[in-house]
Amino acid sequence: MFQPVYLDHNATTPLDPAVMAAMLPWLESQFGNASSRHEYGRAARRAVDEARQQVAATVNAHPTEVVFTSGGSEANNLFLKGAAASLKPGLLAVSAIEHPCILKPAAQLARSGWQVRAVAVDAAGRASFDDFADIVAARPSLVSIMLANNETGVVQDIPALATAAKASGGWFHSDAVQALGKLPLDFRALNLAGVHAITLSAHKAGGPKGAAALVLDKRVELQPLIAGGGHERGLRSGTENVPAIVGFGAAAELAAERVAELPRRLKALRQRLESGLGGLGVRIFGAGAERLPNTTYFALPDIDGETLVGKLDRAGFAVASGAACSSANPEPSHVLRAMGVAPEIARGAVRVSLGAGNSESDIDEFINALRATVGRLQGLTALAV
């Protein structure tokens, strides 16, 4: 069967074979409910506890600080809505480039009496410290700023932002979903700087879909989104997805082992890619900022991004025109709009996000296919004029 070259790892990653091997017993013979008191249940509970330890160790947290959820979206909602439910309505600060699973709950809270302010970003996609200082002066009760953007890959200086926010006395959260496996993560160091919670997701780092975590300072009081049997310290009731949680633990452990080497290799591939793109006259978004080592987000003049993605797919290359979770929205990327990119340029945006399985030949073949595809599209544009 024909398989396109996969260049969309920020959307999701292939399941690592070692992760699959760890999960298989829990999809076959080991089927117990982790809340059951018999041996089947006790075995499942031990597996969940081990996975919790693996995830915690990967980000230098304590296992009791790891709350498993069904995905990054749930974890982000749990923090924002759970914390808001424990506080009087006040000021919530989020960056203008957050994922919709932060922006939409923030909008819901705004309809419940919360004031929401968006932290501006500069042309490279970095949070404005001047704008953030003005917001901190208004004493936000909650702050959520993502560690690395899913579209541009731009990395925020979360320790500095959290330190600046300490004066407000509020709770500080960071969506770190895109960082797992691509950047070193140290929750204890972030916590000392003033970060009270981060979000992780298994399927962004070789793990399965359906497992994620909110890593949470236990001083933060949250009301659960899902009430029931009191699972996950009462913060997330529901029978645990044992196979996915086991896979998450295995993926986290692999990410910790590979984070010293994999980012260097991905950055070298990204540099090869961007060198090839340079000859096509592309604009690379966030090029002046620190970015995830695997991410390149670019546009070509007068080329529609959705059209280009479709043509590249037929040529055998899987890339994205923006965030997978908002791909049904035909509007230009809100991230690029926040960066001041003109709508006609933003509509041309294409994201390439590399992974462990990609090679130099993948990059070279992609550049050749892109060059040929752009040439044909530009020829059609010239004929239409």
One Martini backbone bead per residue (centre of mass of N, CA, C, O) as a GRO file, in nm:
protein
  385
    1MET     BB    1   0.096   0.036   0.021
    2PHE     BB    2   0.064   0.358   0.000
    3GLN     BB    3   0.299   0.592   0.167
    4PRO     BB    4   0.334   0.874   0.289
    5VAL     BB    5   0.522   1.117   0.396
    6TYR     BB    6   0.562   1.206   0.733
    7LEU     BB    7   0.499   1.578   0.823
    8ASP     BB    8   0.283   1.570   1.112
    9HIS     BB    9   0.382   1.559   1.435
   10ASN     BB   10   0.199   1.785   1.575
   11ALA     BB   11  -0.062   1.621   1.551
   12THR     BB   12   0.090   1.333   1.534
   13THR     BB   13   0.223   1.013   1.624
   14PRO     BB   14   0.366   0.735   1.601
   15LEU     BB   15   0.361   0.433   1.731
   16ASP     BB   16   0.571   0.293   1.926
   17PRO     BB   17   0.674  -0.027   1.946
   18ALA     BB   18   0.734  -0.024   2.256
   19VAL     BB   19   0.453   0.075   2.331
   20MET     BB   20   0.288  -0.150   2.212
   21ALA     BB   21   0.416  -0.375   2.385
   22ALA     BB   22   0.317  -0.256   2.659
   23MET     BB   23   0.000  -0.264   2.582
   24LEU     BB   24  -0.098  -0.549   2.488
   25PRO     BB   25  -0.173  -0.694   2.759
   26TRP     BB   26  -0.407  -0.460   2.809
   27LEU     BB   27  -0.568  -0.578   2.538
   28GLU     BB   28  -0.592  -0.874   2.651
   29SER     BB   29  -0.538  -1.037   2.941
   30GLN     BB   30  -0.527  -0.740   3.080
   31PHE     BB   31  -0.862  -0.625   3.198
   32GLY     BB   32  -0.871  -0.477   3.451
   33ASN     BB   33  -0.994  -0.289   3.708
   34ALA     BB   34  -0.826  -0.055   3.906
   35SER     BB   35  -1.071  -0.078   4.141
   36SER     BB   36  -1.031  -0.359   4.191
   37ARG     BB   37  -0.958  -0.617   4.447
   38HIS     BB   38  -0.849  -0.808   4.269
   39GLU     BB   39  -0.589  -0.916   4.075
   40TYR     BB   40  -0.672  -0.771   3.820
   41GLY     BB   41  -0.692  -0.491   3.956
   42ARG     BB   42  -0.411  -0.478   4.089
   43ALA     BB   43  -0.254  -0.489   3.825
   44ALA     BB   44  -0.371  -0.230   3.707
   45ARG     BB   45  -0.279  -0.044   3.935
   46ARG     BB   46   0.022  -0.092   3.900
   47ALA     BB   47   0.035   0.017   3.609
   48VAL     BB   48  -0.060   0.304   3.671
   49ASP     BB   49   0.156   0.371   3.881
   50GLU     BB   50   0.398   0.333   3.692
   51ALA     BB   51   0.316   0.546   3.484
   52ARG     BB   52   0.318   0.782   3.679
   53GLN     BB   53   0.620   0.761   3.739
   54GLN     BB   54   0.720   0.799   3.448
   55VAL     BB   55   0.602   1.078   3.397
   56ALA     BB   56   0.725   1.221   3.638
   57ALA     BB   57   1.027   1.165   3.572
   58THR     BB   58   1.037   1.314   3.294
   59VAL     BB   59   0.947   1.608   3.462
   60ASN     BB   60   1.023   1.630   3.760
   61ALA     BB   61   0.800   1.485   3.939
   62HIS     BB   62   0.547   1.384   4.135
   63PRO     BB   63   0.317   1.141   4.118
   64THR     BB   64   0.093   1.314   4.281
   65GLU     BB   65   0.097   1.541   4.031
   66VAL     BB   66  -0.049   1.325   3.847
   67VAL     BB   67  -0.321   1.372   3.611
   68PHE     BB   68  -0.529   1.183   3.442
   69THR     BB   69  -0.640   1.197   3.101
   70SER     BB   70  -0.777   1.195   2.767
   71GLY     BB   71  -0.636   1.487   2.716
   72GLY     BB   72  -0.530   1.802   2.660
   73SER     BB   73  -0.807   1.937   2.660
   74GLU     BB   74  -0.898   1.834   2.936
   75ALA     BB   75  -0.663   1.945   3.103
   76ASN     BB   76  -0.710   2.243   3.037
   77ASN     BB   77  -1.002   2.253   3.140
   78LEU     BB   78  -0.944   2.163   3.426
   79PHE     BB   79  -0.784   2.402   3.507
   80LEU     BB   80  -0.961   2.645   3.434
   81LYS     BB   81  -1.241   2.547   3.549
   82GLY     BB   82  -1.145   2.431   3.820
   83ALA     BB   83  -1.021   2.695   3.930
   84ALA     BB   84  -1.260   2.890   3.884
   85ALA     BB   85  -1.457   2.726   4.078
   86SER     BB   86  -1.256   2.815   4.337
   87LEU     BB   87  -1.324   3.111   4.248
   88LYS     BB   88  -1.356   3.424   4.203
   89PRO     BB   89  -1.427   3.629   3.975
   90GLY     BB   90  -1.176   3.744   3.740
   91LEU     BB   91  -0.862   3.737   3.603
   92LEU     BB   92  -0.776   3.618   3.272
   93ALA     BB   93  -0.470   3.501   3.125
   94VAL     BB   94  -0.393   3.481   2.775
   95SER     BB   95  -0.269   3.402   2.494
   96ALA     BB   96  -0.319   3.473   2.149
   97ILE     BB   97  -0.183   3.159   2.073
   98GLU     BB   98  -0.368   2.959   2.167
   99HIS     BB   99  -0.535   2.697   2.194
  100PRO     BB  100  -0.869   2.629   2.177
  101CYS     BB  101  -0.856   2.469   2.467
  102ILE     BB  102  -0.826   2.768   2.592
  103LEU     BB  103  -1.000   2.988   2.448
  104LYS     BB  104  -1.285   2.861   2.490
  105PRO     BB  105  -1.297   2.844   2.801
  106ALA     BB  106  -1.243   3.144   2.837
  107ALA     BB  107  -1.506   3.233   2.699
  108GLN     BB  108  -1.690   3.090   2.901
  109LEU     BB  109  -1.592   3.249   3.150
  110ALA     BB  110  -1.678   3.529   3.043
  111ARG     BB  111  -1.991   3.437   3.074
  112SER     BB  112  -1.923   3.405   3.413
  113GLY     BB  113  -1.748   3.691   3.496
  114TRP     BB  114  -1.491   3.688   3.350
  115GLN     BB  115  -1.187   3.836   3.277
  116VAL     BB  116  -1.031   3.863   2.952
  117ARG     BB  117  -0.681   3.854   2.858
  118ALA     BB  118  -0.459   3.912   2.593
  119VAL     BB  119  -0.144   3.828   2.512
  120ALA     BB  120   0.076   3.965   2.331
  121VAL     BB  121   0.260   3.944   2.024
  122ASP     BB  122   0.505   3.930   1.817
  123ALA     BB  123   0.622   3.874   1.495
  124ALA     BB  124   0.755   3.590   1.620
  125GLY     BB  125   0.552   3.488   1.873
  126ARG     BB  126   0.619   3.650   2.129
  127ALA     BB  127   0.567   3.743   2.428
  128SER     BB  128   0.480   4.039   2.577
  129PHE     BB  129   0.620   4.186   2.850
  130ASP     BB  130   0.473   4.456   2.858
  131ASP     BB  131   0.184   4.346   2.844
  132PHE     BB  132   0.212   4.154   3.085
  133ALA     BB  133   0.273   4.370   3.299
  134ASP     BB  134  -0.005   4.507   3.279
  135ILE     BB  135  -0.165   4.254   3.364
  136VAL     BB  136  -0.028   4.197   3.636
  137ALA     BB  137  -0.118   4.470   3.764
  138ALA     BB  138  -0.428   4.343   3.764
  139ARG     BB  139  -0.430   4.066   3.901
  140PRO     BB  140  -0.438   3.767   3.814
  141SER     BB  141  -0.574   3.451   3.892
  142LEU     BB  142  -0.514   3.354   3.589
  143VAL     BB  143  -0.267   3.169   3.388
  144SER     BB  144  -0.213   3.097   3.023
  145ILE     BB  145   0.093   2.970   2.870
  146MET     BB  146   0.247   2.840   2.623
  147LEU     BB  147   0.545   2.684   2.550
  148ALA     BB  148   0.456   2.564   2.255
  149ASN     BB  149   0.370   2.607   1.936
  150ASN     BB  150   0.186   2.418   1.705
  151GLU     BB  151   0.260   2.592   1.448
  152THR     BB  152   0.549   2.750   1.483
  153GLY     BB  153   0.722   2.649   1.755
  154VAL     BB  154   0.730   2.865   1.955
  155VAL     BB  155   0.916   2.958   2.241
  156GLN     BB  156   0.862   3.029   2.567
  157ASP     BB  157   0.946   3.221   2.862
  158ILE     BB  158   0.819   3.083   3.127
  159PRO     BB  159   0.991   3.152   3.375
  160ALA     BB  160   0.975   3.463   3.334
  161LEU     BB  161   0.666   3.488   3.334
  162ALA     BB  162   0.616   3.355   3.610
  163THR     BB  163   0.785   3.552   3.775
  164ALA     BB  164   0.618   3.805   3.695
  165ALA     BB  165   0.337   3.674   3.815
  166LYS     BB  166   0.376   3.649   4.128
  167ALA     BB  167   0.253   3.925   4.221
  168SER     BB  168  -0.054   3.830   4.177
  169GLY     BB  169  -0.112   3.530   4.313
  170GLY     BB  170  -0.161   3.336   4.092
  171TRP     BB  171  -0.228   3.090   3.862
  172PHE     BB  172   0.008   2.891   3.662
  173HIS     BB  173  -0.016   2.785   3.319
  174SER     BB  174   0.114   2.522   3.083
  175ASP     BB  175   0.116   2.423   2.756
  176ALA     BB  176   0.329   2.118   2.687
  177VAL     BB  177   0.257   1.922   2.452
  178GLN     BB  178   0.489   1.996   2.228
  179ALA     BB  179   0.753   1.932   2.419
  180LEU     BB  180   0.741   1.641   2.438
  181GLY     BB  181   1.059   1.513   2.330
  182LYS     BB  182   1.188   1.813   2.232
  183LEU     BB  183   1.216   1.905   2.535
  184PRO     BB  184   1.315   1.983   2.826
  185LEU     BB  185   1.146   1.886   3.138
  186ASP     BB  186   1.095   2.086   3.457
  187PHE     BB  187   0.872   2.114   3.700
  188ARG     BB  188   1.035   2.205   3.945
  189ALA     BB  189   1.160   2.456   3.814
  190LEU     BB  190   0.893   2.584   3.726
  191ASN     BB  191   0.767   2.596   4.010
  192LEU     BB  192   0.982   2.789   4.130
  193ALA     BB  193   0.905   3.019   3.914
  194GLY     BB  194   0.553   2.982   3.909
  195VAL     BB  195   0.451   2.705   3.817
  196HIS     BB  196   0.147   2.498   3.868
  197ALA     BB  197   0.100   2.389   3.559
  198ILE     BB  198   0.093   2.112   3.322
  199THR     BB  199   0.062   1.984   2.987
  200LEU     BB  200   0.018   1.650   2.859
  201SER     BB  201   0.079   1.418   2.567
  202ALA     BB  202   0.121   1.112   2.423
  203HIS     BB  203   0.072   1.149   2.094
  204LYS     BB  204   0.331   1.359   2.070
  205ALA     BB  205   0.540   1.093   2.181
  206GLY     BB  206   0.463   0.784   2.076
  207GLY     BB  207   0.181   0.759   2.178
  208PRO     BB  208  -0.138   0.737   2.264
  209LYS     BB  209  -0.446   0.795   2.232
  210GLY     BB  210  -0.618   0.889   2.543
  211ALA     BB  211  -0.356   1.026   2.689
  212ALA     BB  212  -0.300   1.238   2.975
  213ALA     BB  213  -0.178   1.540   3.165
  214LEU     BB  214  -0.190   1.696   3.481
  215VAL     BB  215   0.055   1.890   3.627
  216LEU     BB  216   0.015   1.946   3.988
  217ASP     BB  217   0.001   2.158   4.227
  218LYS     BB  218  -0.137   2.081   4.543
  219ARG     BB  219  -0.226   2.383   4.613
  220VAL     BB  220  -0.429   2.355   4.395
  221GLU     BB  221  -0.768   2.425   4.355
  222LEU     BB  222  -1.002   2.187   4.224
  223GLN     BB  223  -1.271   2.127   4.019
  224PRO     BB  224  -1.431   1.890   3.874
  225LEU     BB  225  -1.563   1.790   3.567
  226ILE     BB  226  -1.575   1.482   3.677
  227ALA     BB  227  -1.807   1.308   3.849
  228GLY     BB  228  -1.776   1.026   4.101
  229GLY     BB  229  -1.550   0.781   4.220
  230GLY     BB  230  -1.264   0.945   4.271
  231HIS     BB  231  -1.058   0.963   4.072
  232GLU     BB  232  -0.774   1.125   4.074
  233ARG     BB  233  -0.820   1.265   4.355
  234GLY     BB  234  -1.116   1.364   4.244
  235LEU     BB  235  -1.045   1.509   3.944
  236ARG     BB  236  -1.107   1.220   3.761
  237SER     BB  237  -1.356   1.049   3.685
  238GLY     BB  238  -1.313   0.715   3.591
  239THR     BB  239  -1.221   0.462   3.420
  240GLU     BB  240  -0.927   0.357   3.341
  241ASN     BB  241  -0.703   0.372   3.062
  242VAL     BB  242  -0.476   0.145   3.078
  243PRO     BB  243  -0.336   0.113   2.802
  244ALA     BB  244  -0.281   0.419   2.758
  245ILE     BB  245  -0.126   0.472   3.021
  246VAL     BB  246   0.098   0.272   2.968
  247GLY     BB  247   0.187   0.410   2.704
  248PHE     BB  248   0.258   0.678   2.829
  249GLY     BB  249   0.482   0.578   3.012
  250ALA     BB  250   0.662   0.462   2.785
  251ALA     BB  251   0.688   0.724   2.620
  252ALA     BB  252   0.814   0.897   2.843
  253GLU     BB  253   1.067   0.726   2.883
  254LEU     BB  254   1.169   0.758   2.591
  255ALA     BB  255   1.184   1.065   2.589
  256ALA     BB  256   1.402   1.084   2.811
  257GLU     BB  257   1.621   0.918   2.651
  258ARG     BB  258   1.603   1.112   2.367
  259VAL     BB  259   1.634   1.430   2.437
  260ALA     BB  260   1.948   1.460   2.380
  261GLU     BB  261   1.931   1.374   2.056
  262LEU     BB  262   1.677   1.423   1.878
  263PRO     BB  263   1.673   1.738   1.854
  264ARG     BB  264   1.937   1.755   1.690
  265ARG     BB  265   1.836   1.596   1.444
  266LEU     BB  266   1.588   1.772   1.382
  267LYS     BB  267   1.741   2.039   1.340
  268ALA     BB  268   1.905   1.944   1.097
  269LEU     BB  269   1.658   1.888   0.919
  270ARG     BB  270   1.541   2.173   0.933
  271GLN     BB  271   1.784   2.315   0.802
  272ARG     BB  272   1.759   2.163   0.535
  273LEU     BB  273   1.478   2.256   0.468
  274GLU     BB  274   1.528   2.573   0.485
  275SER     BB  275   1.740   2.578   0.267
  276GLY     BB  276   1.546   2.480   0.040
  277LEU     BB  277   1.330   2.707   0.077
  278GLY     BB  278   1.501   2.961   0.009
  279GLY     BB  279   1.475   2.919  -0.316
  280LEU     BB  280   1.139   2.993  -0.302
  281GLY     BB  281   1.055   3.250  -0.124
  282VAL     BB  282   0.987   3.212   0.165
  283ARG     BB  283   0.797   3.241   0.468
  284ILE     BB  284   0.911   3.219   0.802
  285PHE     BB  285   0.762   3.160   1.092
  286GLY     BB  286   0.953   3.246   1.370
  287ALA     BB  287   1.264   3.267   1.283
  288GLY     BB  288   1.358   3.477   1.529
  289ALA     BB  289   1.296   3.234   1.717
  290GLU     BB  290   1.250   3.006   1.933
  291ARG     BB  291   1.220   2.659   1.840
  292LEU     BB  292   1.123   2.383   1.756
  293PRO     BB  293   1.325   2.143   1.597
  294ASN     BB  294   1.065   2.036   1.392
  295THR     BB  295   0.955   2.335   1.299
  296THR     BB  296   0.782   2.454   0.994
  297TYR     BB  297   0.639   2.775   0.899
  298PHE     BB  298   0.494   2.857   0.579
  299ALA     BB  299   0.500   3.082   0.284
  300LEU     BB  300   0.375   3.158  -0.039
  301PRO     BB  301   0.329   3.356  -0.287
  302ASP     BB  302   0.010   3.308  -0.416
  303ILE     BB  303  -0.038   3.047  -0.222
  304ASP     BB  304  -0.251   2.813  -0.122
  305GLY     BB  305  -0.241   2.606   0.143
  306GLU     BB  306  -0.462   2.392   0.088
  307THR     BB  307  -0.376   2.333  -0.199
  308LEU     BB  308  -0.086   2.247  -0.136
  309VAL     BB  309  -0.151   2.013   0.053
  310GLY     BB  310  -0.311   1.846  -0.155
  311LYS     BB  311  -0.081   1.817  -0.363
  312LEU     BB  312   0.125   1.683  -0.168
  313ASP     BB  313  -0.041   1.438  -0.102
  314ARG     BB  314  -0.045   1.330  -0.401
  315ALA     BB  315   0.286   1.327  -0.392
  316GLY     BB  316   0.357   1.197  -0.084
  317PHE     BB  317   0.286   1.439   0.144
  318ALA     BB  318   0.238   1.499   0.492
  319VAL     BB  319   0.079   1.796   0.571
  320ALA     BB  320  -0.002   2.129   0.693
  321SER     BB  321  -0.212   2.433   0.733
  322GLY     BB  322  -0.214   2.374   1.051
  323ALA     BB  323  -0.421   2.294   1.286
  324ALA     BB  324  -0.585   2.001   1.334
  325CYS     BB  325  -0.821   2.110   1.535
  326SER     BB  326  -0.879   2.366   1.299
  327SER     BB  327  -0.915   2.265   0.987
  328ALA     BB  328  -1.231   2.349   0.945
  329ASN     BB  329  -1.120   2.638   0.945
  330PRO     BB  330  -1.100   2.890   0.690
  331GLU     BB  331  -0.955   3.073   0.854
  332PRO     BB  332  -0.708   3.234   0.946
  333SER     BB  333  -0.472   3.216   1.158
  334HIS     BB  334  -0.463   3.332   1.483
  335VAL     BB  335  -0.159   3.333   1.517
  336LEU     BB  336  -0.086   3.510   1.269
  337ARG     BB  337  -0.262   3.748   1.343
  338ALA     BB  338  -0.115   3.810   1.614
  339MET     BB  339   0.164   3.860   1.436
  340GLY     BB  340   0.064   4.044   1.177
  341VAL     BB  341  -0.041   3.877   0.948
  342ALA     BB  342  -0.160   3.877   0.655
  343PRO     BB  343  -0.426   3.711   0.528
  344GLU     BB  344  -0.301   3.640   0.241
  345ILE     BB  345  -0.059   3.491   0.381
  346ALA     BB  346  -0.194   3.303   0.594
  347ARG     BB  347  -0.345   3.126   0.372
  348GLY     BB  348  -0.045   2.995   0.288
  349ALA     BB  349  -0.001   2.808   0.519
  350VAL     BB  350   0.263   2.569   0.611
  351ARG     BB  351   0.325   2.261   0.792
  352VAL     BB  352   0.631   2.124   0.918
  353SER     BB  353   0.666   1.811   1.110
  354LEU     BB  354   0.903   1.633   1.263
  355GLY     BB  355   1.054   1.301   1.309
  356ALA     BB  356   1.223   1.015   1.390
  357GLY     BB  357   1.157   0.882   1.089
  358ASN     BB  358   1.313   1.094   0.952
  359SER     BB  359   1.502   1.204   0.660
  360GLU     BB  360   1.699   1.341   0.426
  361SER     BB  361   1.539   1.223   0.185
  362ASP     BB  362   1.269   1.341   0.265
  363ILE     BB  363   1.354   1.634   0.231
  364ASP     BB  364   1.451   1.629  -0.064
  365GLU     BB  365   1.184   1.523  -0.184
  366PHE     BB  366   1.008   1.752  -0.084
  367ILE     BB  367   1.145   1.985  -0.227
  368ASN     BB  368   1.098   1.877  -0.512
  369ALA     BB  369   0.788   1.864  -0.492
  370LEU     BB  370   0.742   2.158  -0.420
  371ARG     BB  371   0.871   2.286  -0.665
  372ALA     BB  372   0.683   2.151  -0.874
  373THR     BB  373   0.411   2.243  -0.756
  374VAL     BB  374   0.461   2.548  -0.763
  375GLY     BB  375   0.513   2.570  -1.062
  376ARG     BB  376   0.228   2.482  -1.148
  377LEU     BB  377   0.067   2.696  -0.990
  378GLN     BB  378   0.204   2.943  -1.119
  379GLY     BB  379   0.121   2.872  -1.407
  380LEU     BB  380  -0.186   2.890  -1.360
  381THR     BB  381  -0.184   3.183  -1.266
  382ALA     BB  382  -0.069   3.305  -1.527
  383LEU     BB  383  -0.306   3.205  -1.713
  384ALA     BB  384  -0.535   3.364  -1.547
  385VAL     BB  385  -0.426   3.668  -1.611
   0.00000   0.00000   0.00000
